[in-house]
Amino acid sequence: MTQETVAATSDAVLDREETISRDELEALQLSRLQHTVAYAYDRVPLYKRKFDEAGVHPTDLRELSDLGKFPFTTKEDLRLEYPFGMFAVPQHEVARIHASSGTTGRATVVGYTKKDLADWAKLVARSLRASGVRPGMKVHNAYGYGLFTGGMGAHAGAEALGCTVIPISGGQTERQITLIQDFKPDAILATPTYLLTIADAMIKQGIDPASTSLKYAVLGAEPWTEEMRHELEVTMNLKACDIYGLSEVMGPGVAGEAVETQDGSHIWEDHFRPEIIDAFDPSVVLADGEPGELVFTSLTKEALPIIRYRTKDLTRLLPGTARPAHRRMGRITGRSDDMIILRGVNLFPSQIEEIALRIPELSPHFQLELTRPEGHRMDQMTVKIERRDTVTIESGAAAAKVLQQQIKIHVGSSCTVDVVEPGSLERSNGKLRRIYDMRPKG
Ligand code: DLL
């Protein structure tokens, strides 16, 4: 046991930083923040340029609220500095590189020193432990391995916690099911929609998903709702917790949820300083509790220090509970760039998930199609959703009407609902695409 690990709650030994007071944590944040802004300014030309342009200097950071004077960093900055322009250490000190898929534009590249990798593993281990995973457990890791941070990030964290890791990666669902049955893992790490794919495929094979050895699921990398948590917990007879992160800031494990409270992920504030800003007027830093865009500053990273990174994730900051000094984030309602604007009404796929899963005849398998039919000036949205396979076509059609009405009431948008055959929509292999935008461009 390291010196850092001291206190214990129930059967888990926590990191010292998990149990410190808010005052002590904020003092630590301030000294780490002062170091980070100076370090970034001295070593990364982009930061020097941006700080100089904004007329701020690292010595202006005297208290935590001074962070608001510093300029933001965006995905675009990382793209422009492609591939290694954001790195603050010489290449031979970079122990690993990851990159985003870059579906639009260039990939964003991130790097880690050996110490960054050790910190990352420690924070994923902390997150997994918070979610119920314990040393000695077998962990089935179905996050994708490769340049995506999910697979290797979760892997290293589970190893650091002292688990037996099964590095299956995403996909090959039949094989995943065989290994779950044969190896009898205690925990599974996956995106929520991929766990749904696994459960669904088990049912097709005549296996009851509630009968497996799995007791814990640690799910993230995409938005999911309380309704989806309920669906997965009941179907698979396990406890499902959230894990949050993004490559530009580290990867999985920026925040993790405690299984005893299941009330949102605690942001590990000894390593990251969060802020919530008004997405439309970024100069406004919002108070805790107010919804807006999440912004992160890294406090300990060496290879890629990141200052005020605009995540585009929409959520709010809540007081700490299971880890009182570390604030929680509310569920992510969506990303500002995933927001559908339908005839003036803002809408996120997670709202549809929430409403649809309250209707017993409907399954969690849905996608949203956006079109602008010939001659129409207005966009149209069609919700394609599978009925449950225990339900008749007629009851499915009746449920479609209910969903349409509920969307009108709760979201304020008129849409078409198309209830389709069970099994007919594409299944997730990782991050599921929910929106199919077929509107003419431009
Ligand atoms: O998805 C890192 C990760 C891997 C997190 C595995 C959790 C588990 P990126 O590919 O860079 O990194 O995507 C980051 O995914 O900005 C959010 O929009 C979304 N996201 C990640 N975790 C959650 C979550 C990984 N728990 C982007 N809830 C983020 C909602 C999430 N959205």
Boltz pocket constraint, residues with backbone or C-beta under 6 A from the ligand:
constraints:
  - pocket:
      binder: B
      contacts: [[A, 100], [A, 143], [A, 148], [A, 149], [A, 150], [A, 151], [A, 219], [A, 220], [A, 221], [A, 222], [A, 223], [A, 224], [A, 242], [A, 243], [A, 244], [A, 245], [A, 246], [A, 247], [A, 248], [A, 251], [A, 252], [A, 253], [A, 311], [A, 313], [A, 332], [A, 335]]
      max_distance: 6.0
